[in-house]
Amino acid sequence: MEYLKVPWKHDHADEPVWLYSEINNERWETRKVEVFRDGSTGYADNIEAKGGSKLSIKPLPTMAEIAKDSQFVPSLIGNDEFERVWSCRVESVRADSAVWSRLKS
């Protein structure tokens, strides 16, 4: 498994600003958490999807390919960090922004 944290630089109020993905060896997303500017979240896995989030319908590009678009600044994170983000996804549909501030740094 690979775990990505990707800040998305844009001005769209209805799009997430942080993307967290768990990716299998064939580059398919298995779990995803999206964090919006207002602190709300969306998430998806093979069982459920909330907040408008969905798993990708095709394998994700490599980190180098993602980074070619200046809107995205991908970085690898560990399983522990991803699990912290994943566990916070259901605490509230509108997550406390302080929680997300700690997680994204």
C-alpha positions in Angstrom: 0.0 0.0 0.0 1.0 3.6 -0.6 -0.5 6.6 1.2 -0.7 10.0 -0.3 -1.4 13.4 1.1 -2.1 16.0 -1.6 -2.9 19.7 -0.9 -4.9 21.0 -3.9 -4.4 24.7 -4.5 -7.5 26.3 -6.0 -10.3 28.8 -5.4 -13.3 26.5 -5.9 -15.5 26.6 -2.7 -17.1 23.3 -3.5 -13.9 21.3 -4.0 -11.6 19.7 -1.4 -8.3 21.4 -0.5 -6.7 18.2 1.0 -6.9 14.7 -0.5 -5.7 11.7 1.4 -5.6 8.4 -0.5 -4.7 4.8 0.3 -3.5 3.2 -2.9 -3.0 -0.5 -3.6 0.0 -2.0 -5.6 -1.9 -1.6 -8.8 -2.5 2.1 -8.0 -6.3 1.8 -7.3 -7.6 3.8 -4.4 -8.9 1.7 -1.6 -9.8 4.5 0.8 -10.0 8.3 0.4 -10.6 11.3 2.6 -11.3 14.7 1.2 -11.1 17.8 3.4 -12.9 21.0 2.4 -11.9 24.6 3.1 -14.7 24.9 5.7 -13.5 21.8 7.6 -16.2 19.5 6.2 -15.1 16.1 5.0 -16.0 13.5 2.5 -14.8 9.9 2.4 -15.1 6.7 0.4 -14.0 3.1 0.5 -15.3 -0.1 -1.1 -18.3 -0.2 1.3 -19.6 3.4 1.6 -19.1 6.9 0.4 -20.1 10.2 2.2 -19.9 13.9 1.4 -19.8 13.5 -2.3 -16.5 11.6 -2.3 -15.9 8.6 -4.6 -13.0 6.3 -5.2 -11.3 6.9 -8.5 -12.7 5.0 -11.5 -9.2 4.4 -12.8 -5.7 3.8 -11.3 -4.1 6.9 -9.9 -1.0 8.4 -11.6 2.4 8.2 -9.9 3.4 10.9 -7.5 5.7 12.4 -10.1 2.8 12.6 -12.6 0.5 14.2 -10.1 3.2 16.8 -9.2 3.5 17.9 -12.9 0.3 19.9 -12.2 1.2 22.9 -10.1 -2.2 22.8 -8.3 -1.1 19.6 -6.6 1.8 19.0 -4.2 1.7 15.3 -3.4 3.7 13.7 -0.6 3.9 10.2 0.8 2.7 9.6 4.3 2.8 6.6 6.5 0.1 4.2 7.4 -0.2 5.7 10.9 -0.9 9.2 9.6 -3.5 7.9 7.1 -5.2 5.9 9.8 -5.4 9.0 12.0 -7.1 10.9 9.1 -9.4 8.0 8.4 -10.5 7.7 12.0 -11.3 11.4 12.1 -13.5 11.3 9.0 -16.6 10.1 10.9 -16.2 12.2 14.1 -18.2 14.9 12.4 -19.5 15.8 9.0 -18.0 19.2 9.8 -14.7 18.3 11.4 -13.1 20.7 13.7 -10.6 22.7 11.6 -8.0 22.5 14.4 -8.0 18.7 14.1 -7.4 19.0 10.3 -4.7 21.6 10.9 -2.7 19.2 13.1 -3.2 16.3 10.6 -2.1 18.2 7.5 1.1 19.6 8.8 
